[in-house]
């Protein structure tokens, strides 16, 4: 992917992420957001922003009557809040994605993932997700909504979040260790 395209995608993504996070914060009416992610599918078709709050997670677990279902904690397609569904980035991607040669597609997809991680890093530097404890209470990552491979979740989390938060996040499924699932559960009891 050319540097010009990468820069354009980055800038459009930063704009969309910023707008989506603000929209979600307003929509969640002061609830305690603990996770924000960009949902991808296996094709280069843009992304969707999603967030979950302690309160919305509690509602979901009560509704489903399954307090042990931790997939609701981390699969962003399960989360209550989504962004504005702005199509500007997709419209730009559509100008070239259908011309990508099959043998180049994986490479372009990797570039796309890296650009989105950089966009999340830019938003973090601009304090879009908050500062201090407010920021530390939110895990931010990229997630394939249509796959169970979570490598990208962990790779992106490591590049975006503070080391302590990332280390808890990467252990989120491990019941034998301290992990972010336990931290979120503890926050639900406060």
C-alpha positions as a Markdown table, in Angstrom:
| # | Residue | x | y | z |
|---|---|---|---|---|
| 1 | Unk | 0.0 | 0.0 | 0.0 |
| 2 | Unk | 1.4 | 3.4 | -0.8 |
| 3 | Unk | 2.4 | 5.8 | 1.9 |
| 4 | Unk | -0.2 | 8.3 | 0.5 |
| 5 | Unk | -3.0 | 5.8 | 1.0 |
| 6 | Unk | -1.8 | 4.8 | 4.4 |
| 7 | Unk | -1.8 | 8.5 | 5.5 |
| 8 | Unk | -5.2 | 9.0 | 4.1 |
| 9 | Unk | -6.6 | 5.9 | 5.9 |
| 10 | Unk | -4.9 | 7.0 | 9.1 |
| 11 | Unk | -6.4 | 10.5 | 9.0 |
| 12 | Unk | -9.9 | 9.2 | 8.1 |
| 13 | Unk | -9.7 | 6.6 | 10.9 |
| 14 | Unk | -8.6 | 9.1 | 13.5 |
| 15 | Unk | -11.5 | 11.3 | 12.5 |
| 16 | Unk | -14.0 | 8.4 | 12.7 |
| 17 | Unk | -12.6 | 7.0 | 16.0 |
| 18 | Unk | -12.7 | 10.4 | 17.6 |
| 19 | Unk | -16.2 | 11.0 | 16.5 |
| 20 | Unk | -17.3 | 7.5 | 17.4 |
| 21 | Unk | -15.9 | 7.6 | 20.9 |
| 22 | Unk | -17.5 | 11.0 | 21.6 |
| 23 | Unk | -20.8 | 9.6 | 20.3 |
| 24 | Unk | -20.5 | 6.5 | 22.5 |
| 25 | Unk | -19.6 | 8.5 | 25.6 |
| 26 | Unk | -22.7 | 10.7 | 25.0 |
| 27 | Unk | -24.9 | 7.7 | 24.3 |
| 28 | Unk | -23.7 | 5.8 | 27.4 |
| 29 | Unk | -24.8 | 8.6 | 29.6 |
| 30 | Unk | -21.9 | 8.6 | 32.0 |
| 31 | Unk | -21.5 | 4.8 | 32.4 |
| 32 | Unk | -18.1 | 3.5 | 33.1 |
| 33 | Unk | -16.6 | 2.4 | 29.8 |
| 34 | Unk | -14.0 | -0.4 | 30.2 |
| 35 | Unk | -13.4 | -1.4 | 26.6 |
| 36 | Unk | -13.2 | 0.3 | 23.2 |
| 37 | Unk | -12.4 | -1.6 | 20.1 |
| 38 | Unk | -12.4 | -1.4 | 16.3 |
| 39 | Unk | -14.2 | -4.4 | 14.8 |
| 40 | Unk | -12.8 | -5.7 | 11.5 |
| 41 | Unk | -13.9 | -8.5 | 9.2 |
| 42 | Unk | -11.7 | -10.6 | 6.9 |
| 43 | Unk | -12.0 | -8.0 | 4.1 |
| 44 | Unk | -10.8 | -4.5 | 3.9 |
| 45 | Unk | -14.2 | -2.9 | 4.2 |
| 46 | Unk | -13.6 | -0.3 | 6.9 |
| 47 | Unk | -14.3 | -1.0 | 10.6 |
| 48 | Unk | -16.9 | -0.4 | 13.3 |
| 49 | Unk | -16.3 | 1.1 | 16.6 |
| 50 | Unk | -17.7 | -0.5 | 19.7 |
| 51 | Unk | -17.5 | 0.0 | 23.4 |
| 52 | Unk | -18.8 | -1.6 | 26.5 |
| 53 | Unk | -19.4 | -0.3 | 30.0 |
| 54 | Unk | -19.5 | -2.0 | 33.4 |
| 55 | Unk | -23.2 | -1.2 | 33.5 |
| 56 | Unk | -24.1 | -2.5 | 30.1 |
| 57 | Unk | -22.1 | -5.7 | 30.8 |
| 58 | Unk | -24.1 | -6.2 | 34.0 |
| 59 | Unk | -27.4 | -5.7 | 32.1 |
| 60 | Unk | -26.3 | -8.3 | 29.5 |
| 61 | Unk | -25.2 | -10.9 | 32.0 |
| 62 | Unk | -28.5 | -10.5 | 34.0 |
| 63 | Unk | -30.5 | -10.7 | 30.8 |
| 64 | Unk | -28.7 | -13.8 | 29.6 |
| 65 | Unk | -28.7 | -15.3 | 33.2 |
| 66 | Unk | -25.1 | -16.4 | 32.6 |
| 67 | Unk | -22.6 | -14.6 | 34.9 |
| 68 | Unk | -19.8 | -16.9 | 33.7 |
| 69 | Unk | -20.0 | -16.0 | 30.0 |
| 70 | Unk | -16.8 | -14.0 | 29.6 |
| 71 | Unk | -17.1 | -13.8 | 25.9 |
| 72 | Unk | -19.5 | -10.9 | 26.5 |
| 73 | Unk | -16.6 | -9.1 | 28.2 |
| 74 | Unk | -14.3 | -9.2 | 25.2 |
| 75 | Unk | -16.0 | -9.9 | 21.9 |
| 76 | Unk | -16.9 | -6.5 | 20.7 |
| 77 | Unk | -19.7 | -7.7 | 18.5 |
| 78 | Unk | -21.4 | -8.5 | 21.8 |
| 79 | Unk | -21.0 | -5.0 | 23.1 |
| 80 | Unk | -23.9 | -2.6 | 23.6 |
| 81 | Unk | -22.5 | 0.6 | 22.1 |
| 82 | Unk | -21.5 | 1.2 | 18.5 |
| 83 | Unk | -20.2 | 4.3 | 16.7 |
| 84 | Unk | -21.9 | 6.4 | 14.1 |
| 85 | Unk | -21.4 | 4.1 | 11.1 |
| 86 | Unk | -19.6 | 6.8 | 9.1 |
| 87 | Unk | -18.9 | 5.5 | 5.6 |
| 88 | Unk | -16.2 | 8.0 | 4.6 |
| 89 | Unk | -13.3 | 5.6 | 5.2 |
| 90 | Unk | -15.1 | 2.8 | 3.3 |
| 91 | Unk | -15.8 | 5.1 | 0.4 |
| 92 | Unk | -12.1 | 5.8 | 0.2 |
| 93 | Unk | -11.2 | 2.1 | 0.5 |
| 94 | Unk | -13.6 | 1.3 | -2.3 |
| 95 | Unk | -11.6 | 3.4 | -4.7 |
| 96 | Unk | -8.8 | 0.8 | -4.7 |
| 97 | Unk | -9.6 | -2.4 | -2.7 |
| 98 | Unk | -11.3 | -4.1 | -5.6 |
| 99 | Unk | -8.1 | -3.7 | -7.7 |
| 100 | Unk | -5.8 | -5.4 | -5.2 |
| 101 | Unk | -4.2 | -8.5 | -6.8 |
| 102 | Unk | -4.9 | -11.7 | -4.9 |
| 103 | Unk | -1.2 | -12.3 | -4.2 |
| 104 | Unk | -0.9 | -8.8 | -2.6 |
| 105 | Unk | -4.1 | -8.9 | -0.5 |
| 106 | Unk | -2.5 | -10.3 | 2.7 |
| 107 | Unk | 0.2 | -7.7 | 2.6 |
| 108 | Unk | -2.2 | -4.9 | 2.0 |
| 109 | Unk | -4.4 | -6.2 | 4.9 |
| 110 | Unk | -1.4 | -6.2 | 7.2 |
| 111 | Unk | -0.7 | -2.6 | 6.2 |
| 112 | Unk | -4.3 | -1.8 | 6.9 |
| 113 | Unk | -4.2 | -3.3 | 10.4 |
| 114 | Unk | -1.0 | -1.4 | 11.2 |
| 115 | Unk | -2.5 | 1.9 | 10.0 |
| 116 | Unk | -5.5 | 1.3 | 12.2 |
| 117 | Unk | -3.3 | 0.6 | 15.2 |
| 118 | Unk | -1.4 | 3.8 | 14.5 |
| 119 | Unk | -4.7 | 5.7 | 14.3 |
| 120 | Unk | -5.7 | 4.3 | 17.7 |
| 121 | Unk | -2.3 | 5.4 | 19.1 |
| 122 | Unk | -2.8 | 8.9 | 17.6 |
| 123 | Unk | -6.2 | 9.1 | 19.3 |
| 124 | Unk | -4.6 | 7.9 | 22.6 |
| 125 | Unk | -1.9 | 10.6 | 22.3 |
| 126 | Unk | -4.7 | 13.2 | 21.6 |
| 127 | Unk | -6.3 | 11.9 | 24.9 |
| 128 | Unk | -9.5 | 10.9 | 23.0 |
| 129 | Unk | -9.9 | 8.0 | 25.4 |
| 130 | Unk | -9.3 | 10.1 | 28.5 |
| 131 | Unk | -6.3 | 10.8 | 30.7 |
| 132 | Unk | -5.0 | 9.4 | 34.0 |
| 133 | Unk | -7.2 | 6.8 | 35.7 |
| 134 | Unk | -10.1 | 7.4 | 33.2 |
| 135 | Unk | -7.8 | 6.3 | 30.4 |
| 136 | Unk | -6.3 | 3.4 | 32.4 |
| 137 | Unk | -9.8 | 2.0 | 33.1 |
| 138 | Unk | -10.3 | 1.5 | 29.3 |
| 139 | Unk | -8.7 | -1.2 | 27.3 |
| 140 | Unk | -8.4 | -0.3 | 23.6 |
| 141 | Unk | -7.7 | -2.8 | 20.8 |
| 142 | Unk | -8.4 | -4.0 | 17.3 |
| 143 | Unk | -10.6 | -7.2 | 17.0 |
| 144 | Unk | -11.7 | -9.5 | 14.1 |
| 145 | Unk | -15.4 | -9.7 | 14.7 |
| 146 | Unk | -15.8 | -12.7 | 12.4 |
| 147 | Unk | -12.9 | -14.8 | 13.7 |
| 148 | Unk | -11.8 | -16.5 | 16.9 |
| 149 | Unk | -8.1 | -15.8 | 16.3 |
| 150 | Unk | -7.2 | -13.2 | 18.9 |
| 151 | Unk | -3.6 | -12.5 | 17.9 |
| 152 | Unk | -4.5 | -9.1 | 16.6 |
| 153 | Unk | -6.3 | -8.3 | 19.8 |
| 154 | Unk | -3.1 | -8.9 | 21.8 |
| 155 | Unk | -0.8 | -7.3 | 19.3 |
| 156 | Unk | -2.8 | -4.1 | 19.1 |
| 157 | Unk | -3.4 | -4.0 | 22.8 |
| 158 | Unk | 0.3 | -4.1 | 23.5 |
| 159 | Unk | 1.0 | -1.2 | 21.1 |
| 160 | Unk | -1.9 | 1.0 | 22.4 |
| 161 | Unk | -2.3 | 0.4 | 26.2 |
| 162 | Unk | -0.1 | 0.8 | 29.2 |
| 163 | Unk | 2.0 | -2.3 | 29.9 |
| 164 | Unk | 0.1 | -3.1 | 33.1 |
| 165 | Unk | -3.3 | -2.9 | 31.4 |
| 166 | Unk | -2.1 | -4.9 | 28.4 |
| 167 | Unk | -0.6 | -7.7 | 30.6 |
| 168 | Unk | -3.9 | -8.1 | 32.4 |
| 169 | Unk | -5.8 | -8.0 | 29.0 |
| 170 | Unk | -3.6 | -10.7 | 27.4 |
| 171 | Unk | -4.4 | -13.0 | 30.3 |
| 172 | Unk | -8.2 | -12.2 | 30.2 |
| 173 | Unk | -9.1 | -15.9 | 29.5 |
| 174 | Unk | -6.7 | -17.4 | 32.0 |
| 175 | Unk | -8.6 | -18.1 | 35.3 |
| 176 | Unk | -5.3 | -19.1 | 37.0 |
| 177 | Unk | -3.8 | -15.6 | 36.8 |
| 178 | Unk | -4.6 | -12.0 | 37.6 |
| 179 | Unk | -6.4 | -10.8 | 34.5 |
| 180 | Unk | -8.6 | -8.0 | 33.2 |
| 181 | Unk | -11.7 | -10.1 | 33.4 |
| 182 | Unk | -11.2 | -10.3 | 37.2 |
| 183 | Unk | -10.6 | -6.6 | 37.3 |
| 184 | Unk | -13.9 | -5.9 | 35.4 |
| 185 | Unk | -15.8 | -8.3 | 37.6 |
| 186 | Unk | -14.5 | -6.5 | 40.7 |
| 187 | Unk | -15.5 | -3.2 | 39.3 |
| 188 | Unk | -19.0 | -4.6 | 38.7 |
| 189 | Unk | -19.4 | -5.2 | 42.5 |
| 190 | Unk | -18.6 | -1.6 | 43.5 |
